[in-house]
Amino acid sequence: MSYQNFWMKRRVLVTGASGLLGLWITKLLLASGAYVSAFVKQEHQESRFIEFDGQIRQNATRLSIVAGRIESKSSVIRLLESDKHEIVFHLAALNLNRGLPPNGAWHLFDTNVKGTYNLLEACRLRSKEIGCLVMASSEEVSALAKNQIRSHPYHTSKICAELICEVYRETYGMKIATVRLPNVYGGGDVNTARLVPSAIQDILLGISPVLRNLDSTERKFLYAEDAARLFLLVAENQIVGNKQHSDFHVSALESISTLALVERLIQISGSKGLKPVLNDERQVVDDSGQRGPRAIEASDVDWTPSVSLQEGLEKTFNWYKNNTPWLSGNR
C-alpha cells in the first residue's frame, strides 16, 4: 500500500544515487514531491541525473548532489549534518560478484562493509531526525548462507552489511530494513559488465552478443522502476505502516536463462543475422530462487511487479536506443 502524499516535502538521502537503482529511486522521489540529497562518489554528476529522465529535469530544484566517499567516516558525518534527512536509502556499494576484484577483496570490504557502518553510525548520531534506513542487499546472500554457492568477497561483504544493520537495529532500536534484490535491469545502467546493457550495446553496434558461459540456470530479473517502487513502499511501511519487517526478498518474477534473455533482446531489436555467441570462460554458480531464513516476501508490503520481463526488456532496449551515449562511456 502506498500512502498518499507520504513523500511530499520529505527530505531524503540516497547514497550511490548515480547508479542504476539510485537514478530510478531519485526519479520516483522527486516525482512524489520529496527533496533529495544524492550522494555520489564523483563531482560534477549533475548532467547524469538531468539527462537520465525528463522528470528529474523538471524537479531539479529539489535535487541536491553531494560528492564524497562512503568509506570516509568524516565525509559521511558531514553529509548527515548538511541537511535534516528523514529517510535514508543506502545503495552505495561495489557490485563485483564474479571474478577477482581489480583492487583486491579489501576494496569491496572498504566500500560495502565500512561504508555501511559509517553511514549507520552517522544516522545513529542523528536518530531523532532520521525515521528509517533501507539498504540494498543481494539474493546471493541467501544462497551463500545455505552453502549453495561458493564464498566470494562480494557475497561476504553483503552478509556483513546485513549483520551490521541487524546490530544497529537491535542495539539502538533504529528502523532499518534490507531488500535482497535479484538482477536489476533498466535504462541508465552504464555497467557493461552486466548482461543486459552489454548485450544491448553489442546489438546496437550490429555485433552478435557474447555470453560469458554456457549456463542454462534460470535467473530472476527485476525492472529498475519496480525495484525503486518497492524501496519506497518498504520505507513508507517502516514509518507509518503496520508491517515493519526488517528483511525482504523478491520471488514473484519470471525466471529466464541468460541465453534466452539475450535471444529476446535480439528479437526485440528486429536485427537480422545476429545470434548469441557462447564463450565458456567463467565458472557459473547457481543462485536462482534462493532466500534467507529471515527474509519476508516483498508482497507483504502490498508490492507486486507492474512491468513484465518482456515489457521491461522492450522499455530498456528502446531507452538505450534513444540514449546511445550512455553505453559509450560519455555519461
C-alpha positions as CSV (number, residue, x, y, z in Angstrom):
1,M,0.0,0.0,0.0
2,S,1.3,3.4,-1.0
3,Y,0.4,6.2,1.4
4,Q,-0.9,9.3,-0.4
5,N,1.3,12.3,-0.2
6,F,3.8,10.5,2.1
7,W,6.8,11.8,0.3
8,M,5.6,15.4,-0.2
9,K,8.3,17.8,1.1
10,R,10.2,14.9,2.9
11,R,14.0,15.2,2.9
12,V,15.6,12.0,1.7
13,L,19.2,10.9,1.3
14,V,20.2,8.4,-1.4
15,T,23.7,7.0,-1.3
16,G,25.0,5.6,-4.5
17,A,22.5,7.8,-6.2
18,S,24.2,7.8,-9.6
19,G,23.9,4.0,-10.0
20,L,21.1,2.3,-11.8
21,L,18.7,1.8,-8.8
22,G,19.8,5.2,-7.4
23,L,18.7,7.0,-10.5
24,W,15.3,5.4,-10.6
25,I,14.7,5.9,-6.8
26,T,15.7,9.6,-7.2
27,K,13.3,9.9,-10.1
28,L,10.3,8.5,-8.2
29,L,11.1,10.5,-5.1
30,L,11.3,13.8,-7.0
31,A,8.1,12.9,-8.8
32,S,6.4,12.3,-5.4
33,G,7.4,15.7,-4.1
34,A,10.5,14.9,-2.0
35,Y,13.6,16.8,-1.5
36,V,16.5,14.6,-2.4
37,S,20.2,14.7,-1.4
38,A,22.1,12.5,-3.9
39,F,25.4,11.2,-2.5
40,V,27.8,10.3,-5.3
41,K,31.5,9.4,-5.5
42,Q,32.5,11.9,-8.2
43,E,31.8,15.6,-8.5
44,H,30.1,17.2,-11.5
45,Q,27.4,14.5,-11.8
46,E,24.5,16.9,-12.4
47,S,24.2,16.1,-16.1
48,R,23.9,12.4,-15.4
49,F,20.7,13.0,-13.5
50,I,19.3,15.7,-15.7
51,E,19.8,13.7,-18.9
52,F,18.6,10.4,-17.4
53,D,14.9,11.5,-17.3
54,G,12.8,14.5,-18.1
55,Q,11.0,14.2,-14.7
56,I,14.3,14.8,-12.9
57,R,15.0,17.8,-15.1
58,Q,11.6,19.2,-14.2
59,N,12.1,18.8,-10.5
60,A,15.8,19.6,-10.3
61,T,15.3,22.5,-7.9
62,R,14.6,19.8,-5.2
63,L,17.7,17.8,-6.1
64,S,21.0,18.4,-4.3
65,I,24.1,16.5,-5.4
66,V,26.8,15.9,-2.9
67,A,30.1,14.3,-3.7
68,G,32.0,12.3,-1.2
69,R,33.3,8.8,-0.2
70,I,31.1,6.4,1.8
71,E,34.4,4.9,3.1
72,S,35.2,8.1,4.9
73,K,33.5,8.5,8.3
74,S,34.1,12.2,8.4
75,S,32.6,12.7,4.9
76,V,29.5,10.7,5.8
77,I,29.0,12.6,9.1
78,R,29.3,15.9,7.3
79,L,26.8,14.6,4.8
80,L,24.2,13.8,7.5
81,E,24.9,17.2,9.2
82,S,24.3,19.1,5.9
83,D,20.5,18.6,6.0
84,K,17.8,17.2,8.2
85,H,17.2,14.0,6.4
86,E,14.2,12.0,7.4
87,I,14.7,8.8,5.4
88,V,17.9,7.2,4.0
89,F,18.3,4.8,1.1
90,H,21.7,3.1,1.2
91,L,22.6,1.9,-2.2
92,A,26.4,2.8,-2.3
93,A,28.3,-0.4,-3.0
94,L,30.7,-2.2,-5.3
95,N,28.8,-4.8,-7.2
96,L,31.6,-7.2,-8.3
97,N,30.2,-10.6,-7.7
98,R,32.2,-12.6,-10.3
99,G,35.9,-12.9,-10.8
100,L,38.5,-11.2,-8.6
101,P,38.1,-7.5,-7.6
102,P,40.8,-5.5,-9.5
103,N,42.0,-3.9,-6.3
104,G,41.6,-6.9,-4.1
105,A,39.0,-8.0,-1.6
106,W,39.8,-5.2,0.8
107,H,38.3,-2.7,-1.7
108,L,34.9,-4.4,-1.5
109,F,35.1,-4.6,2.2
110,D,36.1,-1.0,2.5
111,T,33.1,0.2,0.5
112,N,30.4,-2.4,1.3
113,V,31.2,-3.0,5.0
114,K,33.0,0.1,6.3
115,G,30.7,2.3,4.2
116,T,27.7,0.7,5.8
117,Y,28.8,1.1,9.4
118,N,30.0,4.6,8.7
119,L,26.5,5.5,7.5
120,L,24.7,3.7,10.3
121,E,26.8,5.4,12.9
122,A,26.2,8.8,11.4
123,C,22.5,8.0,11.3
124,R,22.6,6.9,15.0
125,L,24.1,10.2,16.0
126,R,21.0,11.9,14.3
127,S,18.5,9.3,15.2
128,K,15.9,11.9,16.4
129,E,15.7,13.2,12.9
130,I,16.1,10.0,10.8
131,G,12.9,7.9,10.6
132,C,14.3,4.9,8.8
133,L,17.1,3.5,6.6
134,V,16.6,1.0,3.8
135,M,19.6,-0.8,2.4
136,A,20.0,-2.7,-0.9
137,S,21.3,-6.2,-0.5
138,S,21.5,-9.3,-2.8
139,E,19.7,-12.6,-3.2
140,E,23.1,-14.2,-3.4
141,V,23.4,-13.7,0.4
142,S,20.7,-16.2,0.9
143,A,22.3,-18.8,-1.4
144,L,25.7,-18.4,0.4
145,A,24.0,-18.7,3.8
146,K,22.7,-22.1,2.7
147,N,26.1,-23.2,1.4
148,Q,24.7,-23.3,-2.2
149,I,27.3,-21.1,-3.7
150,R,31.0,-20.6,-3.1
151,S,32.1,-17.7,-0.9
152,H,33.2,-14.6,-2.8
153,P,34.3,-11.3,-1.3
154,Y,31.2,-9.6,-2.7
155,H,28.8,-12.1,-1.0
156,T,30.7,-11.9,2.2
157,S,30.6,-8.1,2.2
158,K,26.8,-8.0,1.8
159,I,26.4,-10.6,4.6
160,C,28.5,-8.4,6.8
161,A,26.5,-5.3,5.9
162,E,23.2,-7.1,6.7
163,L,24.6,-8.2,10.1
164,I,25.7,-4.7,10.9
165,C,22.2,-3.4,10.1
166,E,20.8,-6.0,12.5
167,V,23.2,-4.9,15.2
168,Y,22.2,-1.3,14.9
169,R,18.5,-2.2,14.7
170,E,18.6,-4.5,17.7
171,T,21.0,-2.5,19.9
172,Y,19.8,1.1,19.2
173,G,16.2,0.4,18.2
174,M,16.7,2.0,14.8
175,K,14.2,1.3,12.0
176,I,16.4,-0.4,9.4
177,A,15.3,-2.7,6.5
178,T,17.2,-4.6,3.9
179,V,16.0,-5.7,0.5
180,R,17.6,-8.6,-1.2
181,L,17.4,-8.0,-4.9
182,P,17.7,-10.3,-7.9
183,N,19.3,-9.0,-11.1
184,V,18.1,-5.4,-11.6
185,Y,18.0,-4.0,-15.1
186,G,16.7,-0.9,-16.9
187,G,17.7,2.2,-18.7
188,G,20.5,4.2,-17.1
189,D,22.9,1.3,-16.3
190,V,26.4,2.1,-17.7
191,N,28.0,-1.0,-16.3
192,T,28.6,-3.0,-19.5
193,A,30.0,-5.9,-17.4
194,R,26.4,-6.7,-16.7
195,L,24.4,-8.8,-19.1
196,V,21.5,-6.5,-20.3
197,P,23.5,-3.3,-21.1
198,S,26.3,-5.4,-22.5
199,A,24.0,-7.3,-24.9
200,I,22.1,-4.2,-25.9
201,Q,25.4,-2.4,-26.7
202,D,26.5,-5.2,-28.9
203,I,23.2,-5.4,-30.7
204,L,23.1,-1.6,-31.3
205,L,26.6,-1.9,-32.8
206,G,25.4,-4.8,-35.1
207,I,27.6,-7.3,-33.2
208,S,26.4,-10.8,-32.0
209,P,26.3,-10.5,-28.2
210,V,28.9,-12.7,-26.3
211,L,27.7,-14.8,-23.4
212,R,30.4,-15.5,-20.8
213,N,29.2,-19.0,-20.2
214,L,27.0,-21.9,-21.3
215,D,25.0,-21.9,-18.1
216,S,21.3,-22.9,-18.5
217,T,20.3,-21.8,-15.0
218,E,17.3,-19.7,-15.0
219,R,17.6,-16.4,-13.0
220,K,15.2,-13.7,-12.0
221,F,15.4,-10.2,-13.4
222,L,13.6,-7.2,-11.9
223,Y,12.9,-4.0,-13.8
224,A,14.5,-1.0,-12.1
225,E,11.4,1.1,-11.8
226,D,9.6,-1.8,-10.0
227,A,12.6,-2.2,-7.7
228,A,12.6,1.5,-6.9
229,R,8.9,1.4,-6.1
230,L,9.5,-1.5,-3.7
231,F,12.1,0.5,-1.8
232,L,9.7,3.5,-1.4
233,L,7.0,1.1,-0.1
234,V,9.3,-0.5,2.4
235,A,10.3,2.9,3.7
236,E,6.7,4.0,4.0
237,N,5.8,0.9,6.0
238,Q,8.7,1.4,8.3
239,I,7.4,4.9,9.1
240,V,3.7,4.7,9.1
241,G,2.7,1.1,8.2
242,N,1.8,-1.9,10.3
243,K,4.3,-4.2,8.6
244,Q,7.7,-3.1,9.9
245,H,9.6,-6.3,8.9
246,S,13.4,-5.9,8.7
247,D,14.4,-8.1,5.7
248,F,12.7,-8.5,2.3
249,H,13.3,-10.6,-0.8
250,V,11.6,-10.7,-4.2
251,S,10.4,-14.0,-5.7
252,A,7.3,-13.2,-7.8
253,L,9.2,-12.9,-11.1
254,E,9.6,-14.8,-14.3
255,S,12.8,-16.8,-14.5
256,I,14.9,-17.0,-17.6
257,S,18.3,-18.2,-18.7
258,T,20.9,-15.7,-19.9
259,L,20.8,-17.3,-23.4
260,A,17.0,-16.9,-23.7
261,L,17.2,-13.4,-22.4
262,V,19.7,-12.3,-25.0
263,E,17.7,-14.0,-27.7
264,R,14.7,-12.0,-26.6
265,L,16.7,-8.7,-26.8
266,I,17.8,-9.7,-30.4
267,Q,14.1,-10.4,-31.3
268,I,13.0,-7.0,-29.8
269,S,15.7,-5.2,-31.8
270,G,14.5,-6.7,-35.1
271,S,18.1,-7.3,-36.1
272,K,18.7,-9.9,-38.7
273,G,21.6,-12.3,-38.7
274,L,22.6,-11.8,-35.0
275,K,22.7,-14.7,-32.5
276,P,24.3,-15.1,-29.1
277,V,28.0,-16.2,-29.2
278,L,28.9,-18.5,-26.4
279,N,32.2,-18.1,-24.5
280,D,32.5,-20.5,-21.6
281,E,35.4,-18.9,-19.8
282,R,33.9,-18.3,-16.4
283,Q,32.6,-20.6,-13.7
284,V,28.9,-20.3,-13.0
285,V,27.2,-20.6,-9.7
286,D,23.6,-21.5,-9.3
287,D,22.0,-18.7,-7.2
288,S,18.5,-18.8,-8.6
289,G,15.4,-18.7,-6.5
290,Q,17.1,-18.8,-3.1
291,R,16.1,-16.9,0.0
292,G,17.4,-16.3,3.5
293,P,15.6,-17.6,6.6
294,R,14.7,-14.1,7.9
295,A,13.6,-12.6,4.6
296,I,10.0,-11.6,4.1
297,E,8.3,-11.7,0.7
298,A,8.0,-8.2,-0.8
299,S,4.3,-8.7,-1.4
300,D,3.9,-8.3,2.4
301,V,4.1,-4.5,1.8
302,D,1.5,-4.9,-1.0
303,W,4.1,-4.7,-3.7
304,T,3.9,-6.7,-7.0
305,P,5.9,-6.0,-10.1
306,S,4.0,-3.9,-12.6
307,V,6.3,-4.5,-15.6
308,S,6.6,-7.9,-17.1
309,L,10.0,-9.2,-18.2
310,Q,9.1,-8.8,-21.9
311,E,7.8,-5.2,-21.4
312,G,10.8,-4.3,-19.3
313,L,13.3,-5.6,-21.9
314,E,11.4,-3.6,-24.6
315,K,11.5,-0.5,-22.4
316,T,15.2,-0.9,-21.7
317,F,16.2,-1.6,-25.3
318,N,14.3,1.5,-26.5
319,W,15.8,3.6,-23.7
320,Y,19.3,2.7,-24.8
321,K,18.4,3.1,-28.5
322,N,17.4,6.7,-27.8
323,N,20.3,7.3,-25.4
324,T,23.3,5.7,-27.0
325,P,25.9,8.0,-25.4
326,W,25.2,6.2,-22.1
327,L,26.8,3.0,-23.4
328,S,29.8,4.7,-25.0
329,G,31.2,6.0,-21.7
330,N,30.1,9.6,-22.3
331,R,27.9,9.7,-19.1
